[in-house]
């Protein structure tokens, strides 16, 4: 039986419910009256149920599809404005005991050089990231309880937060590690992590078991129920995602929204972020072996429909995608992107002689180039980490987001952190474009007092002060 409040994965990600949803969406993909009513409901900015969103995803009526894309853009602007948060992944270790057939870290891969960073090497990686201008990292590791135990991850987080380099510091560390215990999630919370991220890969249990034939990740239920354990451990910001291309995208889309509904129903807050990666070529992995790949048009539709269904949730797109693809979906719902990313262990401090990348990067531009590109399109690159550091997480963040009050913090914080970046790290071309943007955007801050304070603080940043936040 489908039960979103159940704590059992087979209940809240119920296969029969998903199949019925897909049949319902297929039957109604040309139902203009129904689709128009769903669009009207979505305009209230309260989101849609998974079955409703599946109908929009399947819609084949051209003018209504245009309306769907237009609404996604409006909702994105309402909650996130023109701000795009910047981050970078940091790979600590590629040792792994799992047999995931789509990942080059799989235990049987004898080609990839295995590596685990020492704390000194982590320091050098972080300094290299600071020299780019990054303030927010996402830690990545393979799953190996011997070579990469939780204590190593905790020590690494402590090291990262301790590093001060020139005007640089990492202010938020998000963590993407394998499903673990409530006790370990408590330890991560105590270590001061931001968001705990775990991709489901696929919600289709039958496919999941085949794609993960060996190792602890083979346990579908333990993996799928990880977010509940994380929240029980005190982590109230969690990030979900699937790897599009492993299974049929309609199935994954529906399962993803059902997972979000489950978290909302049980814990009172859905996922803080949703990521939308597509499978990419990597060592010992050929994506053509998976016949469920999705084209760019379908990908854009998925992004738009997720934004409409979960209007308050941040959406992330990585350098897996090309500049053209990222540009296309930014206005449809994306609120966070990576820049200058390396997907190998130790890839920032120096170029590795042997490639140990987890996947092929499509957007290879530097962070400075990405920042200038965003500014040129009218987006405000943001290095803000204020909400996490001010305790605006979980239901506190969502309540502010749903009421629109978060806007009183976001633009001021974005402008001040962008100013820091421009002074400390930007090329002359990027600094010129960014300063012009700040002059324009500061005048759009609706609250007169906040606008005055931001202008004062921008002046203090020019004089060398750092880390102001609302």
N, C-alpha and C positions, 0 to 999 in steps of 0.2 A: 504494500500500500504506500502511495506517495504521502509523505508527511514532512513538511518543511521544518517542523519543530523537533523532529526526531534527531537523536544524536548518532544515528546509524547511517553510514554513507549510502547504503542500498535503499534507504527510505527517502532521504532528502535529495539524492541524485537517482531518482527512480527511472529505470530503463523504460518501463511501460508508459510512464507519464511523458517521457521525452518522445517516444514513438507516436503517441496520440497527439502530442503537440505538433510534430512535423506533419502528420496527416491533416490536422486541422488547418495548419498554415497553407499547405498545398491546396486544400479544397477552397480556400478563401483568398488566394493570391490575386484574383481578379474581382473580388467583391468590393466594388467602389464604396458602397454605403458603409460597410464595416470599417474599411481602411480610413475613410474620412472621419469616422467617429473616433477611431483610435488616435489619429493625428490631433483631433480636437482635445481629446483627453490628455495627450502628451503635452499640449501647449500650456497646461496648468503647472508644468514643471514639477510634478509629483512622481514621475516615473511610470513605467508600465510593467505588468506581469510578464513572465517569460512567454506565455502563449500569445499574448497580444504583440509583444515585440517580434516574435517569430513570423507573424502575419506581415508586419512591415518589412521584414527582411526578405520575404518571398514575393512581395508586391511586384507585379509586372506592368503596372499602369504608369506610363512615362510621366505624366504631369503630377501624379501623386508621389512618384519617386523624387521628382524635383522638390516637392514640398517637404519630403522627409529630409533631404539634404539641407534645405534652407532652415528647417526647424532645428536640426542638429547644430548648425552654426550659431543660431540665435541662443540656444541653451548653453552652448559652450561660452559664448560671450557674456551671458547673464551671470554665470557662476565663476568663471575664470578670467573674464576679460581678454585682453590681448597678451597676457603674461604666459611665458613658457619657462618652466623650472628646469635648470640644468643639473646634470649629474654625470658620474662616470662609474663604470664597474671596476672593481679591483679583485683580481683572481689571486687567491692565497695558495691554493693547492689544486692539482688535477689528479691526485691519487683517488681511485674510486673502486669500490668492490661490487658495484652493480653491473648488470649486463644490458643496459638500455641500448637498443639496436640503432637508435638515431643519433647517439652522442659519441663523439670520439674518445671521451673519457672512459668508455666501457672497459671492464676489467680485462677482456681478452685482446684488446688493441696493443700490439707489441711495437707499433711504429712510433707512437707519440712519446716524446721524452717526458718522463714523470718528474715533477718538481714540487717542492713545498718551500715557501719563502721562510727564511729566518726572520726574527724580529728586526734585525739590522737591515735585511733586504726589504722588509715592509716599510721601514723608515725611509729608505731611498725611493721606493715607489711612491710613497705619500708625498715626499718632497717634490718629486717630479710632477705629481698631480697638482700640488699647491702652486708650483711655478707656472702651470697652465692657467690657474685661477679657480680651480674647483674648490667647492666648500661642502659638497654632498657626495658620498660614495655609497655604492652597493657592493657589499662583500659577496664573493662567489667562491664556492669550494665544491670538490667532488665529495662523495660520501665514503669515508674510510675511518672507522672508529680507532684504528691503530695509528695511522699516519696523520689524521686530521681530527682528533677528538675535540669535544666541546671546550675543554680547557685551553686548547691551542687557539680556538676562535675567540674565546674570552680574552686571552692574553693579547691577541692581535688587536682587538677593539680598544683595549686599554692603551696599547702602544700608539694607535692612530690618534686617539683623542689627546694624547700627551704631547704631540709634536707641534711646536711653534716654529715657523720658518719665515723670516722677514715679516711681512704683514699677513702671512697665510696661516690658516688653521682649518681643520675639518670640523664642521659644526654639526653634521648629522651623518651617522653611519647606519644605513639600512643593511639588512642581512638576508641573503638568499642561500640557505643551507637546507639539507635534507630534513624531512619530518623527524621530530624527536619527541622527547617526553615533556610532560608538564613541568617537571623539575628543571629541565634544561631551558625551557622557555622562561621560567622565572629568573634563571641566571642571566639570560640574554637581556631581560627587562632591567635587571639590576645593573647590567653593564652599560645601560643608557642607549640601547639601540633605538632607531627611529621606527621604521616599518619592517615587519617580518614578511618576507616575500617567498612564496612557494608556488611554482607553476604545477598545475594538475597534469600537464602534457596532453592527456585525453581523458574525457569523462566516460567514454565507452569502456565498460569494465572488461568485456571480452577482448577488445583491442589492447587495452592497457596491460593485461596479463601477458599477451603475446609480445608486446613491445618491451616489457620488463621481465624477461624470462628468469633471471637469477638476481640474487642479492636482496637486501631488505626492502628495496623499493618495489619489489614484486607484490608486496602486500597492499592491494588497492585500498582497502578500507582504512588501514592505518595512515596511509598517505592522504587520503581524501578528508579524513577527520582531523588533520593536523591543525587547521585554523582554529577549531574548537579548543584543542589543547593549548594552543598559543594564547587564546583569549583567557582561558582558565588560568594560565600562568601570568596574566597581567598585561600582556601585550595587546593593546586595543587598536593599534593600526596594523592591519594585515593587507597584503597585496596578492591578488589572484591572477591567473592567466592560463591560457592553453597554448600549445605549440601547433598553430594552424598548419595543416598539411599531413598530419598523422591520421586523422579521421575525417569524416564528412563534416564540412564546416557548419551545417545547420544543427547537427547533433551537438557539436562543441559549443556553439553560440547559446543553445538552450540550456545545456548543463551549466555553463558559466553563470548565466542569470539565475538559475535555480540555486546555485551555491551562494550567490549574493543574497537572495531572498532568505535562505536558511540562516545565514549569519545575522541578518536584520531581525528575523523572527526570534531567534534564540538569545542573541546578545544585545539586541537593540541598536546595532550599528553594522552596516554592511562593510565591504572591503574599502580600504582607504584608496587603493589603486587597483586598476586592471591593466594588465599588459597584453599586447596582441602580437607576439612574435610569429614569424613564418619560418618553416624549416629551411636551413641553408646548408650548402656544401661544407664539409669539414673532413679532416683526415680520417680515412677508413669509412667515410659515410658518403653515400651518393643519394641526394634527395630524390632523384628519379626513381629510386626504389620504392618511394611512397607515391601512390597515384591519386592522392587527395589534395594536391596543391590547388591554391586559389589564385585567380588572376587579380590584377590591380583594381578593376572595377568592383569585383566582389569584396575585396579587402576594404575598399572605401565604404561600401554599403554596410559592412559589419561594424566599422568604427562609428558610423553615423547612428546606427540602430542601438549600439551599446550606449552611446552618449544620451540618446533619448530615453532609454529604459532606466538608466541609473545616472540621473543628471548631476548628482553631488559627488560622484566618484572620480578621482583623478585617473587619467589614462596615459599610458607610457608607450613610446615607440623608440626602439633602439637603432643602433647603426647597422643592424641586420638589413634595414631597408635603405634604399638609395635616396639621394637628395630629392629626386623628383617625386618619389612615393611619399616621403616625409612631408614635402611641401604640399602635396595634394590633401593629406589627411589632417594637417594642423588645424584647419578651421572647422573640421568636422567633429572635433572632440578631444584631440590630444592636448595634454597640459604639461607633460614632462618629456624631455628628450635627452639622450646622451650626446656627448660631443668629444671628439678626440679620443675615442675609446680604443683600448687594446683588450683583446679577449684571450690573451695568453698569460701564463704565470710569469711575472717579472717583465712584462712588456713595456712598461713606462720608463723605467730608469735607463734601460738600454735595449737595443734591438737584439732579440735572441738569434743565435746561430741556427737553432733548429726550431721549427714552428710547432708550438703547442697550443694553438688557438682552439677554442671550443667550437667556433663557427666562423664562417667567412664574413668579414665586414664589408658592407657595400658602400657606406658613406665614410670615406677615409679622411675627410677634412679635419683640420686642427680645430680646437675649441674656438680660437679667435675667428677663424673663417665662418664657423657655425653661428657665432654671436653676431657677426656683421651681416650674415645672410638673414638672420631673423629680424634684425633692426631694419634692414632694407625692405622687408615685407610688412613692416608696421607692427611687429611683435616686440614685446619687452622681455628680453632675457632676464631671468630672475635667479639669483643665487641664495634666495631666502631660505632660512631654516627656523624662522621665528616661532611658528605654531608649536613645533615639537619642543622647543626650548622654553616656551611660555606655558606649557602644559595644555595647549589646545589640541588634544588628540582624541581619538575615539568618538564617543557621543558628544563630547564638548565641541570638537571641530565640526561634526556634522550638524549640530544644532545651529551653530553660527553660520555654516554654509547654507543651510536650508532657509534661514531667515534673511540671508543676504548681508548680515552684519560683517561677515568675514572680509567683505570688500573694503571696509574701513582700515583693514590691516594690510591687505595683499599688495595693493598698488604702492603705498608708501614704502613697504619693505622691499619690494622689487626694485624700485628706483634707487633706494639707498645702497642695496647690495650691487646693483649694476654700476653705480658710481664707484664703489670700491674696486670692482673689476677693471673699469676703464682706467683708473689712475694707476693701479698696481701691475696690470698685466697686458692691457690691450695694445695693439699696434696703433700707430698714428691715425690710420684710416678708420679703424673701428672706434677709436676714442672720439674722433670728430663726429661720426654718425651717431654714436651713443649720447654724447653731450647734447646734441641737437634734439634727440628724442626726449631726453630727460626734461629739457626746457619746455617742450610741448606737453608732455604727460603730467608734469607736476601741476600744471594749471587745471587739469581735469579732476584733481582730487576734490570730491564734493564738499567735504567738511573744511570750513575756512581755518579752524584752529589747527587741524591736522596738516593742512597745506602749509601753514606758516611754520610749524615745527619741522616738517620735511625740508623746507628751504633752509632753515637754520642748520639742520644736521648735514645737509649737502655741503654747506660752507665749511662745517667742522671736518667733514671727510676730506675736503680739499686741503685742509691744514694738517692732516695726518691722523685724525681720530678714526676709529673703526668700530664696527659691531653695534650700531644703533638698531633698535627694532621696536615696533609697535606690538 
